[in-house]
Amino acid sequence: MAGSLLLPLQILLLCLALGTPHKRGEDIGGSPCPGGSHPWQVALLSGSQLHCAACCCQRVVGAHAAHCKMDKYVVHLGGDKLGDRKSQKIKASRSFRHPGYSTETHVNDIMLVKLNSRARLSASVKKVNLPSRCEPPGTMCTVSGWGTTTSPDVTFPAELMCTNVKLISSQDCKKVYKDLLGNSMLCAGIPNSETNACNGDSGGPLMCKGTLQGLVSWESLAPNPMTMVLHSKSVKYTKWINETMRRHR
């Protein structure tokens, strides 16, 4: 699907709810993504400033965190650089949180955002593939975003950054997150590494074998030998996504 093909007049953004008091999703380290390799990647801006990450998903344009919820957004699509003049920038002003979302437990950490006008699918703006199953622990995946590459001081990169991580078993994840780990969450990280998602990457895509396995959610403040970030399992929400999109076309 390319060229002048249009998405529906009002497109939905798939978004993650991200709660406090945990760390916001971050992308520490990593390297620039190969140019044009993530055409589903979306950024949600507050004015001209990065607010959260997002991704195109079926008729859904992006994913980001619901703690990022605002009255209005500027949505950046189709450019690895946020200042790219060739990218599409579309305003959005309606959000639809999952009805079971909890600010205390962070379960059902997902919402949809509706664009105010149409977007064009093209070589640089494509939908991401939703999964039909969960990939097993140990699967190598990629998380991407424009979040800070340094901490505690923040340094926001000019271009989209990518980081490789592995899916972690629920047993190992529970050693860190204890009862905070719900069945709609998954962990990804690399042992003894400081490279993972970071501030500004909330809601960004966790891509495994070409499918969207998760969306960046939050990280525990507890000491963690494995840089381990929680993601919402996108496979758990496919039905809700489709139903919500049908209601709000």
N, C-alpha and C positions, 0 to 999 in steps of 0.2 A: 504494500500500500504506500503510494508515494505521490509526489506532485501536488496537485491542487485538491486532492481528496479531503473533505472536511469531516471532522468529528461532529456529533450533534451540537446544536446551538449552545447548549449549556452542558459542560463536561464536569464529571465528578472527579475529585481528587481523593485518593485513598490515603488516609492519614493515621498516624499513630498517636495515641495518648501517652504522654510522658509525664510522670508525676514527681514531685519532690517528696522526701528530702534527699533522694539519691542523685548521683551525678547525672548530668545531662549526657545524652549520647555524644561521643566524640570520635574523631579520626586522627589519632596521634601517629605521625610518621606517614609511611606509605610513599607512593611515587605517582607522578602524573599518569592518568589513564591513557591508553592509546587513543589518539584522536578519533572521535566519532564512535567509539566502541560501546558507549552507554546511551543510546538515543532515547531510552526510557527515563533517564535521569532528569529530575525536575528540582528546582529550588523555589522555596517560598520566601519572598522578601517582604520586609516591613519598610515601605518606601523603596530605598535603594540598598538597604542593608540586609545581609543574610539573616534569615530567621530560623528556617528548618530545611531539611532535605525532603525530597519526594520522588515518586517514580510513576511513569505512565503504566496503566494497568487496564487492559481491555478498553472500555469506554471511560475508564478512570484515568486521570492524567497523572496523579501523583500520590505519594505517601509521605506523611510527616506526623509529628507527635501532637497529641491533643492538648498537652499543656501549652503548646505553641498556639493554641486557638486565639484568634483575634477577630475583631469585627470585620476586618478587610485585609486582603493580601494582594501582593503583586506576584504572579506566577511566571517564572522563567523557564522556557522550554527551548530545546534545540540548539544549545551552545555549551561547550565545555568551559568557556570563560563567562563569568557572570556579566561582564561588561560588553559582551559580543553584540554588536549592533544588528547582526543578522538573526539573532535569536528572537523568539516570540515572547512578548510580555503581555499577560492578560490578567485583568483584575478578577478577584473572587470575593464574595461577601456572605456566603452561606455555608454553615458547617453542620454535619450530622454525626454526632457521637454515637457509638454503639450503645444501645439501651442498657447493657449490663456493665458498662465501664465503672470502675471504682477508683477514686483518688487515693484510697487507703491501701488497697491490695494490688492495684495496677492491672487487674484482670480485664480482659476485653479492651485492651489498650489501642483502640482503633477508631477512626472516624472518617467521614467523607466530606469533601469540600466541593462546592459547586461553582464553576466558573461563570462569570457574567456574560461572556460571549464566546464564540466559536474559536477553535484552534485548528491548525492544518497539520494533518499527518504528512510526513515527508521522510527523506532519508535520515534526517537528524531528529525526527520526532516519531517514535514508534512505541507501540504497546509492549509491555513486558509479558512474558509467559507466566501464567499462574500455574502452580504445581498441582498434580493430581495425587501426589503422595509425598511423604517426608523422606528426605535423604538420610542415610544412616550416619551415626557418629564417625568422625574421621574424614568425612567428605570435605575436600578443599573447596572453599567458596571465596567470593570477593565482596567486600563492602566498599562503598564509594560515597564521596561527598566533598563539600567545600569547607568542612569544619576545620577548626584550628589544628595545626600540625605540631604545636608545642604546648606544654603545660608545666607550671601554672600560668605563665605568661602566654597570651594568645597571639598566634600568627596565622592569619587566614590566607590561604593560597589564592593565587590569581586564577588557577585552573583546577578542573576536577581531579581529585586524587583517589587512587585505588589502593586497597590493602588486602592481602590474602589472609584468610583465617580458616580454621577448621571447625566443623560442627562438633560439639562436646556432648557426651552422654548426659542424660538427666541425672544419673547417679553422681557423676563428678560435679555437675552443676549445683546439685543440692548441697554439696559440701560447703559451698560458698553462700548460696542464697537461702538455704534452709527451707522454711515453709513459704517463703516469698515466691518460690518457683511454682507457677500454675501450669496446668496441662495445655494451656494455649501459648506457652512461652518456650523458647529454646535458647541455648547458649552457643556462642562461637568465640574462638580466640586461638592464641598460639602460646604454648608453654614458655615461660621465662622471656616473654616479649613485651615491649611497651607499645607495640603497634596495634591499634584497633580503632574503633569508632570513637569520636570525641565531640566537644562542644560545637554545635552547628549542624551535626549530622543526624539528629533525631529524625526518625521516619525514613531514613535512607534505605535503599535496597540491599538485602543480603542475597546475592546471586549464587546459586549452586547448580552446576551442570545445565546452565541456560534457563533456569526457572527461578522465580522469586520465592525463596524459602522463608524469608523473614524480613522484618522491618526494624531498624534500630530503635530500641526502647530506652533502657537505662542500665547503669552499672552500679554495683554495690560499693559503698564506701569502705567496706571491711578490707583488711590486708588480703591480697590476692596474688599468689605466686603465678597464676596464669591470667594474663590480661583477658578477662572474660566479660563479655557484654551480653545482656539479655535482649532477645528479639521476639516480636510477636510472630507466631506461626501463621503465615498467610493462608496455608491450606485449611486452617480452621475457620476462615471467614469468607470463603468463596461464595457460599450460599447467601450470606448476609449482604455481601458486596453487590451481588447481582440483583437481589430483591430491592435493596435501597436505591440502586441506579434506576430500576424500572419505575419506582414510585416518584422519582424526582427528575425525570427526563425534562 
